[in-house]
Amino acid sequence: MISIQHDQKMDIQALKIDLVQKILSTNNPALLSRVNTILKKEVDKDWWDQLPVEVQESIIEGIHDIETGKVFTHEQVMQEAKQKYGF
């Protein structure tokens, strides 16, 4: 598994170098503009969209719990832990 990840990392690095060389060698403004647009969209992606669906759902559930008052204070949690675990 590690060797596969290492190989993929090397392939990505080689691809990056190849793309940089192609970008540097072109004088086509339309192509450069399209590449710029693609890369800008990648940078502008919202971090939320990068989260797995399960994580998004968990966060939404947590926000809903807060909004509906399903929360515990630190003191309540500590008191329950002391009673349950004796510390």
C-alpha positions in Angstrom: 0.0 0.0 0.0 2.8 2.4 0.9 4.5 1.8 -2.5 1.3 2.5 -4.3 0.9 5.8 -2.5 4.6 6.6 -3.2 4.2 5.8 -6.9 1.1 8.0 -7.1 3.0 10.8 -5.4 5.8 10.5 -8.0 3.3 10.4 -10.8 1.6 13.6 -9.6 5.0 15.3 -9.3 6.0 14.2 -12.8 2.6 15.5 -14.1 3.1 18.8 -12.4 6.5 19.3 -13.9 5.2 18.3 -17.3 2.3 20.8 -17.0 4.6 23.6 -15.9 6.9 22.9 -18.9 3.9 23.0 -21.3 2.6 26.2 -19.8 6.0 27.9 -20.0 6.4 26.9 -23.6 3.0 28.1 -24.9 2.3 31.5 -26.2 -1.4 30.8 -26.7 -3.3 33.4 -24.5 -6.6 31.5 -24.8 -5.1 28.3 -23.5 -3.4 30.1 -20.7 -6.6 31.8 -19.8 -8.4 28.4 -19.7 -5.7 26.9 -17.5 -6.0 29.9 -15.2 -9.7 29.6 -15.0 -9.5 25.9 -14.1 -6.9 26.5 -11.4 -8.8 29.4 -10.0 -11.9 27.3 -9.6 -9.8 24.7 -7.7 -8.5 27.3 -5.3 -11.9 28.9 -4.8 -13.6 25.7 -3.7 -15.2 26.0 -0.4 -13.6 23.9 2.3 -17.1 22.6 3.3 -17.4 20.9 -0.1 -14.2 19.1 0.5 -15.5 17.4 3.7 -16.9 13.9 3.5 -20.7 13.8 3.5 -20.6 11.9 6.9 -18.6 14.8 8.4 -21.0 17.4 6.9 -24.0 15.5 8.3 -22.4 15.3 11.8 -21.6 19.0 11.8 -25.2 19.8 10.7 -26.5 17.5 13.4 -24.4 19.2 16.0 -25.6 22.7 15.0 -29.2 21.5 15.2 -28.5 20.1 18.7 -27.2 23.5 19.7 -30.1 25.3 18.2 -32.6 23.0 20.0 -30.8 23.2 23.3 -29.5 19.6 23.3 -26.2 20.6 24.9 -24.4 20.1 28.2 -22.2 22.5 30.0 -18.7 21.7 30.9 -19.7 21.5 34.5 -22.5 18.9 33.7 -20.1 16.7 31.7 -17.5 16.9 34.5 -20.0 16.1 37.2 -21.3 13.1 35.2 -17.8 11.8 34.5 -16.9 12.1 38.3 -20.0 10.1 39.2 -19.6 7.5 36.5 -15.8 7.0 36.7 -15.1 8.2 40.2 -12.5 10.9 39.5 
